[in-house]
C-alpha cells in the first residue's frame, strides 16, 4: 500500500507538511508506524525542522548517516545554512548513485532548483515512479521557467492517476493562479478551504488564500488573510512581501514593510528584483541626463 494514500500510515504527517504545518509534523507521534515507514516519517520531520529554521540542528542529527535519504536532507540543511556549493556537490553525487530513490529525487530537486540548476533538477525528478511530491516540484519549476504549458500537462497527467490528492489540488491551484480568468476562483476555493479550517490552517495556506484574493481584486479580504498570517508568524517573509504589494495596490506607503521584509529575509526575491529594477532605472536615467546636458 502507498503510505501516502488515503489509507496509508503517512497520509496525515504528509498532508501536514504540504499544508505548511511544520510544527505539527515535528510533533507527530511516529511511535506506532511500521518499520518501513519510520525513515520516510523521519525525513518529513527533518525537512519540517529545516523549514522552521533549525537547519544547524538537523545537520548535526544526520552527520555520519549513510542512508541516501538522510544524506539528501543533510544537503538541504547545508543549503539552508548558506553552503550551497557543498549541498549541490552532495546531491550531484547522490544523483549518480541513488537517482531511483524518491527522497533523493525530491530533496535533491529542491536543492538543485534553489541553486539555479533547473535542468539538472528536472532530469533528476523526471526519474520518479508515481511520486506526487516530485510532480508538485516539477510543476513549480515549470512555473518558475514561465512554461505554463508544461505545468498544465504535468498536472493533467497526475490528475489521471492521483485523482483528488491534496498535492494535485495544490499544484492545479498554483497553475490556476498563473493562467488567470476563471482559474483564479477555482484556486481560491482550494486555498480558502485549507486556510480557514482549523485542522489545515497555516501561515502558508493563509498567504495562498490572500494571493488568490488579490488576483480576484478583493483587497479587504486579502488584508484579513494576511493579518491572520502575521498574527501567527509576525516575521514570515512571504506574508510581509504580499502585504507590501497590497499596500502599493491600495495606495499606502510600502516603506515600513520594505524595512520589515529586509529584516525578515534580506535576500527575498521581491527585494532582489526591486533592487535590480531600481538599478536599471538609475542607469537609464543617467543616459537621459547626459543627452539633456549635451
Residue pairs with C-beta under 8 A, 6 or more apart in sequence:
1 7
1 8
2 8
3 9
3 10
3 11
3 36
3 37
3 40
4 10
4 11
4 14
4 132
5 11
9 33
9 34
9 37
10 33
10 37
10 40
10 41
10 44
12 28
13 25
13 28
13 30
13 41
13 44
13 45
14 44
15 166
15 200
16 22
16 24
16 25
16 28
17 25
17 44
17 47
17 48
18 136
18 166
18 167
18 170
19 166
19 194
19 200
19 202
19 204
19 205
20 202
20 203
20 204
20 205
21 200
21 202
22 48
22 49
22 51
22 52
22 202
23 48
23 52
25 44
25 45
25 48
26 45
26 48
26 49
26 52
28 41
28 45
30 38
30 41
30 42
30 45
33 41
39 67
39 69
40 69
40 103
42 70
43 69
43 70
43 73
43 103
43 107
46 58
46 61
46 62
46 70
46 73
46 77
47 73
47 76
47 107
49 55
49 57
49 58
50 58
50 73
50 76
50 77
50 80
55 76
55 77
55 78
55 80
55 81
56 77
56 81
58 73
58 74
58 77
59 74
59 77
59 78
59 81
62 70
62 71
62 73
62 74
62 77
63 74
65 71
65 74
68 94
68 97
68 98
68 101
68 103
68 104
69 101
69 103
69 104
69 107
71 90
71 94
72 90
72 91
72 94
72 101
72 103
72 104
72 107
72 108
72 111
73 103
73 107
74 90
75 86
75 87
75 88
75 90
75 91
75 94
75 107
75 108
75 111
76 87
76 107
76 110
76 111
78 84
78 86
78 87
78 90
79 87
79 88
79 111
79 114
79 115
84 114
84 115
87 111
87 115
88 111
88 112
88 115
88 117
91 104
91 107
91 108
91 111
91 112
91 124
92 120
94 101
94 104
94 108
95 104
95 108
95 120
95 124
98 104
99 105
99 124
99 127
100 127
100 129
102 128
102 129
102 131
102 133
102 134
104 124
105 124
105 125
105 127
105 128
105 131
105 134
106 125
106 128
106 131
106 133
106 134
106 137
108 121
108 124
109 121
109 122
109 124
109 125
109 134
109 137
109 138
109 141
110 121
110 137
112 118
112 120
112 121
112 124
113 121
113 137
113 140
113 141
113 144
118 141
118 144
118 145
121 137
121 141
122 138
122 141
125 134
125 137
125 138
125 141
126 138
128 134
128 135
130 161
132 158
132 162
132 165
132 167
132 168
133 167
135 154
135 155
135 158
135 162
135 167
135 168
135 171
136 167
136 170
136 171
138 154
139 151
139 154
139 155
139 171
139 174
139 175
140 174
142 148
142 150
142 151
142 154
143 151
143 174
143 175
143 178
148 175
148 178
148 179
151 171
151 174
151 175
151 178
152 175
152 179
154 171
155 168
155 171
155 172
155 175
158 165
158 168
158 171
159 168
159 172
162 168
169 190
170 190
172 186
172 187
172 190
173 186
173 187
173 190
173 191
173 208
173 212
174 187
175 183
176 183
176 184
176 186
176 187
177 183
177 184
177 187
177 211
177 212
177 215
180 215
184 212
184 215
184 216
185 216
187 212
187 215
188 209
188 212
188 213
188 215
188 216
191 205
191 208
191 209
191 211
191 212
192 209
192 212
193 200
194 200
194 201
194 205
194 208
194 209
195 201
195 202
195 205
195 206
195 208
195 209
195 225
195 228
196 209
202 232
203 229
203 230
203 232
203 233
203 236
203 238
203 239
204 238
206 225
206 226
206 228
206 229
206 232
206 239
207 225
207 226
207 229
207 236
207 238
207 239
207 242
209 225
210 221
210 222
210 223
210 225
210 226
210 229
210 239
210 242
210 246
211 222
211 242
213 219
213 221
213 222
213 225
214 222
214 242
214 245
214 246
214 249
219 246
219 249
219 250
222 242
222 246
223 243
223 246
226 239
226 242
226 243
226 246
229 236
229 239
230 236
230 239
230 240
230 243
233 239
235 260
235 263
235 264
236 264
237 261
237 264
237 265
237 268
240 257
240 260
240 261
240 264
241 261
241 268
241 270
243 257
244 254
244 257
244 258
244 261
244 270
245 270
247 253
247 254
247 257
248 254
258 271
258 274
261 268
261 270
261 271
262 268
262 271
265 271
